[in-house]
Amino acid sequence: MPRFHRAAFVGPAPTSAAFIGPRPLVPERCAVVFSFIMKFDFTTRVFDKKKISLAETEEFIVPGGRHLFAKLPAAFDGVKQIGVIGWGSQGPAQAQNLRDSLKEAGSEITVAVGLRENSSSWSKAEAAGFSAADGTLKEMMTVIAESDIVLLLISDAAQAELYPAIFRAMKSGATLGLSHGFLLGHLKSKGEYFPNDMNVIGVCPKGMGPSVRRLYEQGRTTDGAGINSSFAVEQDVDGKATDYAIGWSVALGSPFSFMTSLEMEYRSDIYGERGILLGAVHGIVESLYRRYVEQQGMDPKQAFNETVESVTGPISETISHKGIKAVYESLSDSDRETFEVAYSAAYRPAKEILQEIYDEVASGNEIRSVILAGQRMKEYPFDTIDSTHMWQVGKEVRAARKPGGTPLNPFTAGVYIATMIAQIDVLRAAGHVYSEIVNESVIEAVDSLNPYMHARGVSYMVDNCSTTARLGARKWAPRFDYLLSQLAYTAVDAGTAADTSRITAFIEHPVHEAVGTLLEYRPSVDISVV
């Protein structure tokens, strides 16, 4: 990746025509500009990169693996301490993975956890092996001031509140690491930017924190287990930022790391978790369960099997191992007809909501919504989202589950995959590259998130994610439920035939080639949720 240098102050981003780095992109120019940026070859002194072909484009990735841990001391050249700030969704996994990987590499780099004074997470960090006695657990600002790399993993709302103090506390020449581009989006909305004396990098695992840790642990005995990550270099002041970013990703256990920018990452990430990753899948299964029980007279347990279990079981498993189109190809002729009717009816309503979500994210409205919600949560904290009869039935279904006993419902598959493809099409139109599209719309869904709903229900999936994700899922899931019920299912009930051009577009969609390529880099084992 080219080394991007930004303005020399915390203030408005520069507008000079000579500026090359990732700057605010207007929608109609987004595809052209981002495609141009992604054609740059990134330079790494430590790791080997690989060029891959994804449908219409070529991209560079860095294959990972535990054998690369030996390269971490060179990748983190000049670093004595890495500070992991926060103990939310990502903090525990990243702190432990980094510590364990550096220890395995024989590195003397310290991984220190920084928490607020009197934090309720202090004892949890101690239970994970971090200690005030050995200097690996300290007050947050102390760790920030001491660390050469500061991984800021506190909530997005907290970042928006505390960034001025964090910037002041950091050493000149230190590196700020983000696992989400939210802070960049917030700074843009305020006409500000990062100080010019720090590297700014991103490593964004394509899964919730518990998945990052669980697959890393599985990787101790199975090579290739892990959660893939994207990496970005927003600002490089010393020529080391790219290797810091890739080293961070490798140390987390990522089977592969792909290049992005923080701008496009926060758009795709905030968008994706409101879409098929969390919000959309919740709305889909709720609407279908209600339809099957109330309109078609299904027994509630059967309806749960035909909705949630079908999505998190055979549909996700097939996509994970064989690709999206393999679900369609596995169906009988009559079931394909059912799939096609459901797909045709669901695609447009789903895409309408997904386009709205993307517009809200790109405009900054969704970021502002998260910050405002942070204030309301002091009076209205999160409540559970799986107390209804449907999810209580699900507990009984999971308790009686037998291997291979879950049906692949073609109507459910049609609605789910139509929404997935609609999300992909919105991201394509906005200029995102295929590695990012596939990870944010397919791989993260079937390999990281759906397994959690499969294990214990929707709340266990959603509420193991970040506050931003939890807020977005709760906000947008009802919209998918409503519009699918109002527009898609009524069209089916009115006898509307499948749209042959829409089905042809699905069958011939270039994403299938991209998914096929990236399946070669999927984790070598399925995540084991405990």
VMD Tcl script that draws the C-alpha trace (Angstrom):
set ca {
  {0.00 0.00 0.00}
  {1.31 3.49 -0.73}
  {2.30 5.56 2.25}
  {-0.36 8.18 2.84}
  {0.52 11.42 4.59}
  {-2.14 13.75 5.86}
  {-2.47 17.21 7.33}
  {-0.10 18.32 10.07}
  {-2.76 19.15 12.65}
  {-6.03 17.98 14.15}
  {-8.26 20.01 11.90}
  {-9.97 19.92 8.52}
  {-8.55 17.44 6.04}
  {-6.55 19.06 3.25}
  {-8.13 19.85 -0.09}
  {-5.00 20.20 -2.19}
  {-5.17 18.57 -5.61}
  {-1.78 17.01 -4.89}
  {-3.22 14.97 -2.03}
  {-3.29 11.23 -2.85}
  {-4.52 9.51 0.34}
  {-7.99 8.16 1.09}
  {-10.14 11.26 1.29}
  {-13.90 11.76 1.45}
  {-15.48 10.25 -1.66}
  {-18.66 11.43 -3.31}
  {-20.85 8.45 -4.31}
  {-20.65 8.92 -8.08}
  {-16.83 9.04 -7.96}
  {-16.34 6.44 -5.27}
  {-15.91 3.42 -7.56}
  {-13.38 5.13 -9.80}
  {-11.27 6.63 -7.02}
  {-11.19 3.54 -4.82}
  {-10.39 1.29 -7.77}
  {-7.48 3.62 -8.51}
  {-6.21 3.45 -4.93}
  {-6.43 -0.33 -4.81}
  {-4.21 -0.70 -7.91}
  {-1.25 0.51 -5.82}
  {1.05 -2.27 -4.74}
  {1.76 -2.06 -1.02}
  {5.34 -2.48 0.16}
  {6.25 -4.82 3.00}
  {9.81 -5.48 4.12}
  {8.87 -8.50 6.20}
  {6.01 -10.48 4.72}
  {5.23 -12.08 1.38}
  {2.23 -10.84 -0.55}
  {0.22 -12.66 -3.19}
  {-1.78 -11.37 -6.14}
  {-5.21 -12.96 -6.57}
  {-7.89 -12.52 -9.21}
  {-11.37 -11.78 -7.88}
  {-13.97 -11.65 -10.66}
  {-13.29 -8.38 -12.52}
  {-10.31 -7.25 -10.43}
  {-6.89 -8.18 -9.10}
  {-5.95 -7.63 -5.48}
  {-3.00 -8.29 -3.20}
  {-3.35 -10.27 -0.01}
  {-0.96 -11.50 2.67}
  {-1.39 -15.20 3.50}
  {-1.08 -15.77 7.24}
  {-0.26 -18.73 9.44}
  {1.40 -19.46 12.75}
  {4.70 -20.13 10.95}
  {4.85 -16.35 10.38}
  {4.95 -15.58 14.10}
  {8.75 -15.77 13.88}
  {8.64 -12.65 11.70}
  {6.74 -10.56 14.26}
  {9.83 -9.07 15.96}
  {10.98 -7.73 12.58}
  {7.48 -6.52 11.70}
  {7.24 -4.61 14.98}
  {10.69 -3.06 14.62}
  {11.23 -0.37 17.26}
  {8.18 -1.37 19.33}
  {8.62 -2.10 23.02}
  {4.99 -2.03 24.15}
  {1.66 -2.56 22.48}
  {-1.25 -1.14 24.45}
  {-4.68 -2.72 24.04}
  {-7.26 -0.21 25.23}
  {-10.64 -1.60 26.25}
  {-12.14 -4.97 27.14}
  {-15.31 -5.10 25.05}
  {-15.98 -7.38 22.10}
  {-12.51 -7.22 20.48}
  {-10.26 -6.28 23.41}
  {-10.01 -9.65 25.19}
  {-9.36 -11.60 22.00}
  {-6.82 -9.21 20.54}
  {-4.89 -8.72 23.77}
  {-4.59 -12.46 24.38}
  {-3.84 -13.36 20.76}
  {-1.13 -10.71 20.49}
  {0.42 -11.72 23.80}
  {0.43 -15.41 22.93}
  {1.76 -14.89 19.39}
  {4.61 -12.63 20.53}
  {5.52 -15.08 23.28}
  {5.60 -17.90 20.73}
  {7.87 -15.73 18.57}
  {10.27 -15.22 21.48}
  {9.66 -11.46 21.39}
  {10.24 -9.22 24.41}
  {7.47 -6.83 23.34}
  {5.01 -6.23 26.18}
  {1.27 -6.35 25.58}
  {-0.40 -4.15 28.19}
  {-4.14 -3.72 28.71}
  {-5.46 -0.26 29.54}
  {-8.79 0.16 31.32}
  {-10.58 2.97 33.08}
  {-10.13 3.21 36.82}
  {-12.69 1.09 38.67}
  {-13.61 -0.67 35.43}
  {-15.83 -3.70 35.91}
  {-13.61 -5.46 33.35}
  {-10.49 -5.23 35.51}
  {-11.07 -8.62 37.11}
  {-11.83 -10.16 33.71}
  {-8.51 -8.96 32.35}
  {-6.78 -10.38 35.43}
  {-8.51 -13.72 34.84}
  {-7.04 -13.68 31.30}
  {-3.52 -13.34 32.72}
  {-2.93 -9.58 32.71}
  {-1.73 -8.09 35.98}
  {-0.97 -4.76 37.60}
  {1.89 -6.48 39.41}
  {3.84 -7.16 36.21}
  {2.78 -3.93 34.47}
  {0.51 -5.57 31.89}
  {-2.69 -4.08 33.36}
  {-2.89 -0.36 34.06}
  {-5.11 2.68 33.90}
  {-6.08 3.50 30.33}
  {-4.32 6.84 29.83}
  {-1.14 5.52 31.43}
  {-0.99 2.68 28.90}
  {-1.73 5.07 26.05}
  {1.11 7.38 27.11}
  {3.62 4.53 27.48}
  {2.84 2.47 24.37}
  {4.51 2.58 20.98}
  {1.39 1.10 19.37}
  {-2.00 1.96 20.86}
  {-4.83 -0.34 19.79}
  {-7.96 1.66 20.54}
  {-10.67 -0.95 21.09}
  {-13.07 0.95 23.33}
  {-16.61 1.51 22.10}
  {-17.20 3.84 19.18}
  {-19.15 6.26 21.38}
  {-16.26 6.34 23.86}
  {-13.79 7.00 21.03}
  {-15.92 9.93 19.88}
  {-15.91 11.33 23.41}
  {-12.29 10.71 24.40}
  {-10.24 11.11 21.21}
  {-8.87 14.61 22.04}
  {-7.45 13.34 25.34}
  {-6.16 10.17 23.69}
  {-4.37 12.12 20.97}
  {-2.76 14.40 23.58}
  {-1.62 11.42 25.64}
  {0.06 9.52 22.82}
  {3.81 9.80 22.31}
  {4.96 11.64 19.22}
  {5.81 9.04 16.58}
  {3.58 6.38 18.13}
  {1.06 4.37 16.13}
  {-2.70 4.47 16.59}
  {-4.39 1.20 15.69}
  {-8.12 0.92 15.02}
  {-10.22 -2.16 14.38}
  {-12.99 -0.09 12.89}
  {-12.97 3.11 10.85}
  {-15.69 4.71 12.98}
  {-13.35 7.31 14.48}
  {-12.29 8.46 11.00}
  {-15.95 8.90 10.06}
  {-16.60 10.86 13.24}
  {-13.59 13.12 12.69}
  {-14.71 13.79 9.12}
  {-18.14 14.81 10.35}
  {-16.46 17.38 12.60}
  {-14.03 18.62 9.97}
  {-11.05 17.22 11.89}
  {-8.31 14.67 11.32}
  {-5.58 12.74 13.13}
  {-2.43 14.56 14.36}
  {0.40 14.50 11.83}
  {2.98 12.95 14.15}
  {1.44 9.50 14.45}
  {0.95 6.47 12.25}
  {-2.71 5.53 11.84}
  {-3.41 1.95 10.86}
  {-6.35 -0.41 10.89}
  {-6.71 -4.15 11.30}
  {-10.31 -5.22 11.19}
  {-11.11 -8.89 11.94}
  {-14.05 -10.15 9.92}
  {-15.83 -11.53 12.96}
  {-16.82 -10.75 16.52}
  {-14.17 -10.80 19.23}
  {-15.12 -14.20 20.71}
  {-14.71 -15.71 17.22}
  {-11.26 -14.14 16.90}
  {-10.15 -15.79 20.13}
  {-11.95 -19.10 19.65}
  {-10.55 -19.78 16.16}
  {-7.08 -18.68 17.29}
  {-7.26 -21.30 20.04}
  {-8.41 -23.91 17.54}
  {-5.41 -22.91 15.44}
  {-3.04 -24.22 18.11}
  {-3.79 -27.73 16.88}
  {-5.19 -27.05 13.39}
  {-3.13 -24.98 10.98}
  {-5.15 -22.35 9.15}
  {-7.79 -21.76 11.81}
  {-8.45 -18.08 12.45}
  {-10.53 -15.06 11.45}
  {-9.50 -13.20 8.30}
  {-8.80 -9.48 8.62}
  {-8.57 -6.41 6.47}
  {-5.73 -3.96 7.01}
  {-5.37 -0.29 6.16}
  {-2.70 2.38 6.37}
  {-4.34 5.75 6.82}
  {-1.20 7.68 7.76}
  {2.46 6.59 7.71}
  {5.00 8.95 9.27}
  {8.00 6.63 9.58}
  {7.70 4.06 6.79}
  {6.85 1.27 9.22}
  {3.06 1.50 9.31}
  {2.35 -1.18 6.68}
  {4.45 -3.83 8.42}
  {2.96 -2.85 11.78}
  {-0.52 -3.39 10.34}
  {0.27 -6.72 8.69}
  {2.18 -7.90 11.78}
  {-0.83 -7.06 13.94}
  {-3.11 -9.05 11.62}
  {-0.76 -12.04 11.53}
  {-0.45 -11.98 15.32}
  {-4.23 -12.15 15.64}
  {-4.12 -15.42 13.70}
  {-5.65 -14.22 10.44}
  {-5.43 -16.89 7.70}
  {-5.20 -14.01 5.25}
  {-5.12 -10.22 5.35}
  {-6.48 -8.07 2.55}
  {-5.97 -4.42 1.80}
  {-8.62 -1.74 2.26}
  {-8.84 1.85 3.52}
  {-10.37 3.01 6.79}
  {-12.92 5.03 4.80}
  {-14.24 2.03 2.90}
  {-13.90 -0.26 5.91}
  {-16.19 1.74 8.16}
  {-18.72 2.10 5.38}
  {-18.81 -1.62 4.63}
  {-18.58 -2.69 8.27}
  {-21.28 -0.47 9.76}
  {-23.42 -1.18 6.72}
  {-22.86 -4.94 6.78}
  {-23.78 -5.43 10.42}
  {-27.05 -3.58 9.84}
  {-27.55 -5.75 6.77}
  {-27.13 -9.48 6.24}
  {-24.64 -9.98 9.09}
  {-27.02 -9.09 11.92}
  {-30.02 -6.85 11.28}
  {-31.25 -8.38 8.04}
  {-30.92 -12.01 9.09}
  {-32.84 -11.25 12.29}
  {-35.64 -9.53 10.36}
  {-35.73 -12.33 7.77}
  {-36.14 -15.21 10.21}
  {-38.70 -13.36 12.34}
  {-40.84 -12.53 9.30}
  {-40.60 -16.04 7.85}
  {-41.32 -17.74 11.18}
  {-44.46 -15.66 11.59}
  {-45.51 -16.40 8.02}
  {-45.00 -20.13 8.35}
  {-46.87 -20.36 11.67}
  {-49.71 -17.87 11.18}
  {-50.33 -18.16 7.46}
  {-49.26 -21.68 6.60}
  {-50.22 -23.35 9.87}
  {-46.83 -24.89 10.61}
  {-46.08 -26.29 14.04}
  {-43.85 -23.70 15.80}
  {-40.96 -26.14 16.17}
  {-41.12 -27.02 12.50}
  {-41.28 -23.32 11.60}
  {-38.15 -22.64 13.65}
  {-36.45 -25.52 11.86}
  {-37.49 -24.14 8.47}
  {-36.25 -20.61 9.26}
  {-33.47 -20.10 11.81}
  {-32.15 -23.65 11.73}
  {-32.25 -23.74 7.94}
  {-30.27 -20.48 7.66}
  {-27.68 -21.23 10.34}
  {-27.45 -24.91 9.41}
  {-27.49 -26.22 5.82}
  {-27.69 -22.84 4.05}
  {-24.69 -21.38 5.92}
  {-22.74 -24.63 5.77}
  {-23.22 -24.93 2.01}
  {-22.23 -21.32 1.36}
  {-19.22 -21.62 3.66}
  {-17.78 -24.67 1.94}
  {-19.10 -24.50 -1.63}
  {-20.34 -20.96 -2.31}
  {-23.65 -19.12 -2.63}
  {-24.75 -20.64 -5.93}
  {-24.19 -24.14 -4.54}
  {-27.31 -23.71 -2.41}
  {-29.39 -23.17 -5.55}
  {-27.67 -25.98 -7.42}
  {-28.35 -28.44 -4.59}
  {-32.13 -28.03 -4.92}
  {-34.51 -30.25 -6.83}
  {-36.35 -28.76 -9.82}
  {-39.51 -28.01 -7.82}
  {-37.50 -26.52 -4.96}
  {-35.58 -24.36 -7.44}
  {-38.89 -22.93 -8.61}
  {-39.78 -22.09 -5.00}
  {-36.35 -20.52 -4.49}
  {-36.71 -18.44 -7.66}
  {-40.12 -17.08 -6.65}
  {-38.87 -16.14 -3.19}
  {-35.61 -14.66 -4.53}
  {-37.40 -12.56 -7.15}
  {-39.91 -11.21 -4.64}
  {-37.38 -10.43 -1.90}
  {-34.50 -8.90 -3.88}
  {-35.95 -5.45 -4.57}
  {-37.46 -4.75 -1.11}
  {-34.22 -5.92 0.52}
  {-32.11 -3.78 -1.77}
  {-34.29 -0.73 -1.07}
  {-33.52 -0.97 2.65}
  {-29.87 -1.81 2.06}
  {-29.38 1.21 -0.17}
  {-30.95 3.39 2.50}
  {-28.61 1.93 5.11}
  {-25.56 2.57 2.92}
  {-26.65 6.15 2.29}
  {-27.13 6.70 6.02}
  {-23.66 5.32 6.76}
  {-21.88 7.19 3.94}
  {-23.54 10.50 4.87}
  {-22.50 10.21 8.52}
  {-26.07 9.97 9.76}
  {-25.63 6.46 11.13}
  {-22.46 7.48 12.97}
  {-24.30 10.41 14.56}
  {-27.13 8.03 15.45}
  {-24.73 5.78 17.36}
  {-23.30 8.72 19.32}
  {-26.79 9.96 20.22}
  {-27.81 6.47 21.26}
  {-24.84 6.36 23.60}
  {-26.42 9.17 25.59}
  {-29.86 7.50 25.67}
  {-28.38 4.22 26.85}
  {-27.65 5.75 30.23}
  {-31.43 5.69 30.78}
  {-32.37 2.93 28.33}
  {-29.73 0.19 28.42}
  {-29.86 -2.84 26.14}
  {-32.59 -5.39 26.76}
  {-32.60 -8.92 25.43}
  {-33.98 -9.54 21.93}
  {-34.84 -13.22 22.25}
  {-37.62 -13.33 24.84}
  {-40.50 -13.87 22.40}
  {-42.24 -17.23 21.92}
  {-40.28 -17.86 18.72}
  {-36.92 -17.82 20.48}
  {-38.20 -19.83 23.43}
  {-39.30 -22.48 20.94}
  {-35.79 -22.29 19.54}
  {-34.30 -23.47 22.83}
  {-36.38 -26.65 22.58}
  {-35.41 -27.15 18.94}
  {-31.70 -26.76 19.68}
  {-31.93 -29.17 22.61}
  {-33.46 -31.84 20.34}
  {-31.21 -31.12 17.33}
  {-29.71 -34.11 15.56}
  {-26.85 -33.97 13.02}
  {-28.16 -33.80 9.48}
  {-31.75 -33.38 10.60}
  {-32.28 -29.76 9.58}
  {-34.08 -29.11 6.28}
  {-32.81 -26.69 3.65}
  {-36.00 -24.73 3.05}
  {-35.95 -23.34 -0.53}
  {-38.22 -20.38 0.23}
  {-36.11 -19.39 3.23}
  {-32.98 -19.81 1.11}
  {-34.43 -17.61 -1.64}
  {-35.20 -14.75 0.74}
  {-31.89 -15.00 2.60}
  {-29.72 -15.22 -0.52}
  {-31.66 -12.46 -2.29}
  {-30.82 -10.16 0.63}
  {-27.17 -11.26 0.58}
  {-26.87 -10.57 -3.15}
  {-28.68 -7.24 -2.81}
  {-26.13 -6.22 -0.16}
  {-23.31 -7.27 -2.48}
  {-24.77 -5.23 -5.33}
  {-25.04 -2.08 -3.21}
  {-21.40 -2.42 -2.18}
  {-20.31 -3.07 -5.78}
  {-22.09 0.07 -6.97}
  {-20.36 2.08 -4.23}
  {-16.90 0.99 -5.38}
  {-15.89 -1.57 -2.76}
  {-13.45 -4.26 -3.82}
  {-14.47 -7.90 -3.92}
  {-12.33 -9.10 -1.01}
  {-14.09 -6.59 1.23}
  {-17.52 -7.29 -0.27}
  {-17.26 -11.05 0.13}
  {-15.91 -10.84 3.67}
  {-18.52 -8.33 4.85}
  {-21.47 -9.98 3.12}
  {-20.71 -13.70 2.97}
  {-17.74 -15.07 4.92}
  {-18.34 -13.14 8.14}
  {-22.02 -14.13 8.05}
  {-21.64 -17.86 7.55}
  {-18.28 -18.51 9.25}
  {-18.35 -16.16 12.23}
  {-21.80 -14.84 13.12}
  {-24.45 -17.36 12.12}
  {-22.71 -20.09 14.14}
  {-23.46 -18.06 17.27}
  {-27.17 -17.83 16.43}
  {-27.06 -21.54 15.66}
  {-25.58 -22.24 19.10}
  {-27.81 -20.11 21.33}
  {-30.11 -17.79 19.43}
  {-30.19 -14.30 18.00}
  {-29.31 -12.41 21.18}
  {-26.19 -14.52 21.67}
  {-25.10 -13.60 18.15}
  {-25.93 -9.90 18.23}
  {-24.93 -9.16 21.81}
  {-21.46 -10.67 21.47}
  {-20.75 -7.86 18.99}
  {-19.82 -4.21 19.49}
  {-22.22 -1.60 20.83}
  {-22.39 -0.04 17.36}
  {-23.36 -3.37 15.85}
  {-25.92 -4.10 18.57}
  {-27.54 -0.72 18.06}
  {-27.66 -1.13 14.29}
  {-29.11 -4.64 14.42}
  {-31.90 -3.53 16.73}
  {-32.64 -0.46 14.63}
  {-32.82 -2.08 11.19}
  {-34.07 -5.64 11.81}
  {-37.70 -4.46 12.11}
  {-37.38 -2.63 8.79}
  {-36.43 -5.84 6.99}
  {-39.25 -7.70 8.73}
  {-41.76 -5.01 7.76}
  {-40.80 -4.51 4.13}
  {-40.41 -8.20 3.35}
  {-43.82 -8.89 4.89}
  {-45.45 -5.94 3.14}
  {-43.89 -6.25 -0.32}
  {-42.16 -9.58 -0.89}
  {-44.53 -12.08 0.65}
  {-47.65 -10.32 -0.59}
  {-46.25 -10.50 -4.13}
  {-45.73 -14.24 -3.71}
  {-49.25 -14.67 -2.34}
  {-50.64 -12.74 -5.31}
  {-49.10 -15.32 -7.63}
  {-46.32 -13.13 -9.04}
  {-44.03 -15.31 -11.13}
  {-40.27 -15.41 -10.79}
  {-38.39 -12.72 -12.70}
  {-36.26 -14.73 -15.14}
  {-33.85 -11.83 -15.75}
  {-33.27 -11.49 -12.01}
  {-32.59 -15.20 -11.68}
  {-30.21 -15.11 -14.65}
  {-28.38 -12.19 -13.05}
  {-28.03 -14.25 -9.88}
  {-26.75 -17.34 -11.67}
  {-24.23 -15.34 -13.71}
  {-23.23 -12.97 -10.91}
  {-19.44 -12.33 -10.83}
  {-19.42 -12.65 -7.05}
  {-19.59 -16.43 -7.39}
  {-16.11 -16.46 -8.93}
  {-14.81 -14.18 -6.18}
  {-16.35 -16.35 -3.47}
  {-14.82 -19.44 -5.08}
  {-11.37 -17.88 -4.97}
  {-11.69 -16.70 -1.39}
  {-13.00 -20.08 -0.24}
  {-9.44 -21.26 -0.75}
  {-8.47 -18.95 2.12}
  {-11.32 -19.73 4.51}
  {-10.41 -21.03 7.98}
  {-9.42 -24.67 7.80}
  {-11.98 -25.60 10.47}
  {-15.51 -24.49 11.31}
  {-15.71 -22.37 14.41}
  {-16.56 -24.29 17.56}
  {-18.83 -22.13 19.71}
  {-18.54 -22.85 23.43}
}
mol new
graphics top color blue
foreach p $ca { graphics top sphere $p radius 0.5 }
foreach p [lrange $ca 0 end-1] q [lrange $ca 1 end] { graphics top cylinder $p $q radius 0.2 }
display resetview
